[in-house]
């Protein structure tokens, strides 16, 4: 199994957080008049967040997966 991750307290984590903060600050709400406008803003922010995550995270193999049974 594989997943994206950013190492806690790493340089990449700091860059990721700073870029997310900038993306939030850059959200333009001046055109927020209805639900469709809100959906467009949310979709735009989501896309930005996904790009920032993919650029700053790395794919790692998870090899020690244990399944717990009830």
N, C-alpha and C positions, 0 to 999 in steps of 0.2 A: 504494500500500500504506500502511496506517496501523498504528500501534502505540502502546501506552501507554508513557510514560517519565517519569522524574523527573530533573531536572537535577542533576548531581553537585555537591555542596557548597552546594546551595540551601537556603533556609528550608524548603521542602516536603520535602526529603530528611531534614533533621533532625527534622521533625515525624513523618515516616514511620517513621524508625528508633526514635524515642522511643515511638511508639504500638505498634510491633511488640514492643519490649522489655516494655512494660506488658502486652500481650496474653500474652506468655510467662509473665511473673510471675503473671498472674491465672489460669493454668491450674490447675484444681482436680483434683489426683490422689488425693484422699482416697477416691474411689469406684473406684479402679483394681484390680479383682479378677479380670478375665478379658479375653479378646481383644475382646469386644464393648464393654466399657467403654473400652478403649484406642482402638478405632475411633471411638467417640463423641467422645472428647476430641480426637482428630486431626481429625475432621470439623468440630468446633466451631472449633478453631484455624484450620483452613484457610479456613473461612467468614470468620472475623475478619480474617485476613490479606488475603483478596480484597477485603473492604470497605475496609480501610485503604489498600490499593494503589489502588483505583478512586477513592477520595476525594482522594488526594494526588498522583496522577499525572495527566498530561494526554495527550490523543490528538494525535499529530503525524502529518503526512503525510510519508512517505518518498518523495522524488521522484528522488533520484539513486541508483537501484539499478542496479548493473552485474552482469551474469552472467558468471562466469568459466567458461571451457570448458577441459577437460583437454587 
